Amino acid sequence: MPRKSGDKKSDIVATRLTPALKRIVEREAHSEGVDTSEWIRNLIIQELNRREVLSRKFSLGAEILEAEEEKEKSRDIVEKKRREMISRRSKSGGGR
Protein backbone atom coordinates (compact mmCIF):
# COMPACT_ATOMS: atom_id res chain seq x y z
CA MET A 1 0.00 0.00 0.00
CA PRO A 2 1.45 3.42 -0.89
CA ARG A 3 2.50 5.76 1.88
CA LYS A 4 0.25 8.71 2.59
CA SER A 5 2.88 10.92 4.25
CA GLY A 6 6.44 12.02 3.70
CA ASP A 7 8.16 13.66 0.78
CA LYS A 8 6.92 12.88 -2.71
CA LYS A 9 9.29 10.76 -4.72
CA SER A 10 9.47 12.65 -8.00
CA ASP A 11 13.12 12.62 -9.07
CA ILE A 12 14.56 9.66 -10.95
CA VAL A 13 18.05 8.20 -10.78
CA ALA A 14 18.77 5.73 -13.57
CA THR A 15 21.49 3.10 -13.64
CA ARG A 16 22.43 0.23 -15.90
CA LEU A 17 22.76 -3.34 -14.65
CA THR A 18 23.74 -6.57 -16.27
CA PRO A 19 20.78 -8.92 -16.78
CA ALA A 20 22.16 -11.25 -14.10
CA LEU A 21 22.54 -8.48 -11.54
CA LYS A 22 19.06 -7.18 -12.36
CA ARG A 23 17.57 -10.65 -11.72
CA ILE A 24 19.36 -10.85 -8.36
CA VAL A 25 18.09 -7.40 -7.33
CA GLU A 26 14.53 -8.28 -8.41
CA ARG A 27 14.71 -11.60 -6.53
CA GLU A 28 15.92 -9.91 -3.34
CA ALA A 29 13.29 -7.19 -3.58
CA HIS A 30 10.57 -9.78 -4.15
CA SER A 31 11.80 -11.85 -1.17
CA GLU A 32 11.39 -8.74 1.02
CA GLY A 33 7.97 -7.95 -0.44
CA VAL A 34 8.91 -4.58 -1.95
CA ASP A 35 9.25 -3.14 -5.45
CA THR A 36 12.70 -3.15 -7.00
CA SER A 37 12.85 0.64 -6.85
CA GLU A 38 11.94 0.62 -3.14
CA TRP A 39 14.60 -2.00 -2.46
CA ILE A 40 17.26 0.05 -4.25
CA ARG A 41 16.10 3.25 -2.51
CA ASN A 42 16.43 1.48 0.86
CA LEU A 43 19.98 0.42 -0.02
CA ILE A 44 20.89 3.99 -0.90
CA ILE A 45 19.40 5.30 2.35
CA GLN A 46 21.17 2.62 4.40
CA GLU A 47 24.53 3.48 2.82
CA LEU A 48 24.03 7.21 3.29
CA ASN A 49 23.04 6.61 6.92
CA ARG A 50 26.15 4.44 7.38
CA ARG A 51 28.21 7.37 6.10
CA GLU A 52 26.27 9.67 8.46
CA VAL A 53 25.42 12.16 5.71
CA LEU A 54 21.64 12.13 6.11
CA SER A 55 19.55 13.93 8.66
CA ARG A 56 17.29 11.78 10.82
CA LYS A 57 14.22 12.57 8.73
CA PHE A 58 15.59 10.47 5.86
CA SER A 59 16.21 7.39 7.97
CA LEU A 60 14.28 4.25 7.19
CA GLY A 61 10.92 4.36 8.87
CA ALA A 62 11.23 8.09 9.38
CA GLU A 63 7.59 8.69 8.59
CA ILE A 64 6.58 6.45 11.48
CA LEU A 65 9.12 8.03 13.83
CA GLU A 66 7.99 11.53 12.89
CA ALA A 67 4.34 10.62 13.43
CA GLU A 68 5.15 9.13 16.84
CA GLU A 69 7.15 12.22 17.79
CA GLU A 70 4.26 14.48 16.78
CA LYS A 71 1.84 12.41 18.88
CA GLU A 72 4.24 12.57 21.80
CA LYS A 73 4.57 16.37 21.46
CA SER A 74 0.79 16.71 21.36
CA ARG A 75 0.43 14.57 24.48
CA ASP A 76 3.09 16.65 26.24
CA ILE A 77 1.28 19.89 25.33
CA VAL A 78 -2.06 18.53 26.56
CA GLU A 79 -0.48 17.28 29.80
CA LYS A 80 1.24 20.64 30.38
CA LYS A 81 -2.05 22.51 29.86
CA ARG A 82 -3.83 20.11 32.21
CA ARG A 83 -1.22 20.68 34.93
CA GLU A 84 -1.45 24.46 34.44
CA MET A 85 -5.24 24.35 34.83
CA ILE A 86 -4.97 22.24 38.00
CA SER A 87 -2.34 24.59 39.39
CA ARG A 88 -4.50 27.66 38.67
CA ARG A 89 -7.53 26.04 40.29
CA SER A 90 -5.61 25.10 43.41
CA LYS A 91 -4.11 28.61 43.70
CA SER A 92 -7.51 30.20 43.34
CA GLY A 93 -9.05 27.76 45.82
CA GLY A 94 -11.65 26.61 43.32
CA GLY A 95 -10.40 23.12 42.54
CA ARG A 96 -12.50 19.99 42.46
C-alpha positions as CSV (number, residue, x, y, z in Angstrom):
1,M,0.0,0.0,0.0
2,P,1.4,3.4,-0.9
3,R,2.5,5.8,1.9
4,K,0.2,8.7,2.6
5,S,2.9,10.9,4.2
6,G,6.4,12.0,3.7
7,D,8.2,13.7,0.8
8,K,6.9,12.9,-2.7
9,K,9.3,10.8,-4.7
10,S,9.5,12.7,-8.0
11,D,13.1,12.6,-9.1
12,I,14.6,9.7,-11.0
13,V,18.1,8.2,-10.8
14,A,18.8,5.7,-13.6
15,T,21.5,3.1,-13.6
16,R,22.4,0.2,-15.9
17,L,22.8,-3.3,-14.6
18,T,23.7,-6.6,-16.3
19,P,20.8,-8.9,-16.8
20,A,22.2,-11.3,-14.1
21,L,22.5,-8.5,-11.5
22,K,19.1,-7.2,-12.4
23,R,17.6,-10.7,-11.7
24,I,19.4,-10.9,-8.4
25,V,18.1,-7.4,-7.3
26,E,14.5,-8.3,-8.4
27,R,14.7,-11.6,-6.5
28,E,15.9,-9.9,-3.3
29,A,13.3,-7.2,-3.6
30,H,10.6,-9.8,-4.1
31,S,11.8,-11.9,-1.2
32,E,11.4,-8.7,1.0
33,G,8.0,-7.9,-0.4
34,V,8.9,-4.6,-1.9
35,D,9.3,-3.1,-5.4
36,T,12.7,-3.1,-7.0
37,S,12.9,0.6,-6.9
38,E,11.9,0.6,-3.1
39,W,14.6,-2.0,-2.5
40,I,17.3,0.0,-4.3
41,R,16.1,3.3,-2.5
42,N,16.4,1.5,0.9
43,L,20.0,0.4,0.0
44,I,20.9,4.0,-0.9
45,I,19.4,5.3,2.3
46,Q,21.2,2.6,4.4
47,E,24.5,3.5,2.8
48,L,24.0,7.2,3.3
49,N,23.0,6.6,6.9
50,R,26.2,4.4,7.4
51,R,28.2,7.4,6.1
52,E,26.3,9.7,8.5
53,V,25.4,12.2,5.7
54,L,21.6,12.1,6.1
55,S,19.6,13.9,8.7
56,R,17.3,11.8,10.8
57,K,14.2,12.6,8.7
58,F,15.6,10.5,5.9
59,S,16.2,7.4,8.0
60,L,14.3,4.2,7.2
61,G,10.9,4.4,8.9
62,A,11.2,8.1,9.4
63,E,7.6,8.7,8.6
64,I,6.6,6.4,11.5
65,L,9.1,8.0,13.8
66,E,8.0,11.5,12.9
67,A,4.3,10.6,13.4
68,E,5.2,9.1,16.8
69,E,7.2,12.2,17.8
70,E,4.3,14.5,16.8
71,K,1.8,12.4,18.9
72,E,4.2,12.6,21.8
73,K,4.6,16.4,21.5
74,S,0.8,16.7,21.4
75,R,0.4,14.6,24.5
76,D,3.1,16.7,26.2
77,I,1.3,19.9,25.3
78,V,-2.1,18.5,26.6
79,E,-0.5,17.3,29.8
80,K,1.2,20.6,30.4
81,K,-2.1,22.5,29.9
82,R,-3.8,20.1,32.2
83,R,-1.2,20.7,34.9
84,E,-1.5,24.5,34.4
85,M,-5.2,24.3,34.8
86,I,-5.0,22.2,38.0
87,S,-2.3,24.6,39.4
88,R,-4.5,27.7,38.7
89,R,-7.5,26.0,40.3
90,S,-5.6,25.1,43.4
91,K,-4.1,28.6,43.7
92,S,-7.5,30.2,43.3
93,G,-9.0,27.8,45.8
94,G,-11.7,26.6,43.3
95,G,-10.4,23.1,42.5
96,R,-12.5,20.0,42.5
